[in-house]
Amino acid sequence: MSLVVGLGLVGGAVAGAAVTHTPDRPAPVADGSPQAFAQARDVWRDTPVDKLFPPTVDGSDGGPGGADRSWVRVGVATPAGCAGAFDPLLQEVLAPAGCVRLLRATYVDSTSTTVTTVGLLVGSGEAAAMSALGKRWTGQHLGERIDLLPRPVAFPGTPAAGFGDHQRGSWDVRVSSDLPFVVYAVSGFADGRTVAQPEPADKADAQGSTTATGQAGLGFDASGLASAVDDRLHTAVKALRQPPTTGSEHHA
């Protein structure tokens, strides 16, 4: 069972704590170099949980018809390996990325209607492997295939208690071509209903969608939260590459 940490609905005793801790931060290196690519992997050790998976996320114009949308975090899973986190074929497709660590959190929308698990796979693959995987993912439109879905994380005692494979309604997977990361999100209904035909986020988000998935905004949940975490990830990587401040500078 996943450990709930930094839980916004239950006290948040360790909110703001790092996912894990490393005492010695490596010296910054130039962007685009093999050293910079490798150093980016340290972001999961050096970045607080709340920086990557904020307790609340606001999405302006992030819902059907341009409606505002917001989400509240209900649980953060213990950092783990990648086994069992994806449907078997997706696990196989993502194999070139490798897996140093998998980070996941689950959110509920402000109306407690939908739930979404968002994940960050920190890859062990080299830059060339990630570049090739990223090109394959976009070039072959793999994000549209319903046999390539990530799996959700349920949290007992929350609106996501019944969030399992059969509840998946929409998803968004983003494979980075220049960083060792895969960011994804998968959404469903908070009432635990089964979704017979999941839709990729870009299809569910399409204007005029008449499916239950599209009208409920499940695609917006998946794409909105994947985008939010992806943006925070890139901000964290940029901060990791900045020279550390020593406090010893003197100004005239």
Secondary structure, DSSP 8 states (H G I E B T S, - for coil): -----S-TTTT-TTTT-BSS--S-------TTSHHHHHHGGGHHHHSBHHHHS-SEEEETT-SGGG--EEEEEEEE---B-STTSB-HHHHHHTGGG--SEEEEEEEEETTS-EEEEEEEEE--S-HHHHHHHHHHHHHTTGGG-TTS-B-----TTSTTTT--GGGEEEEEEEE-SSSSEEEEEEEEETT----SS-EEHHHHTSTT--SHHHHHTHHHHHHHHHHHHHHHHHHHHHHHTS----S-----
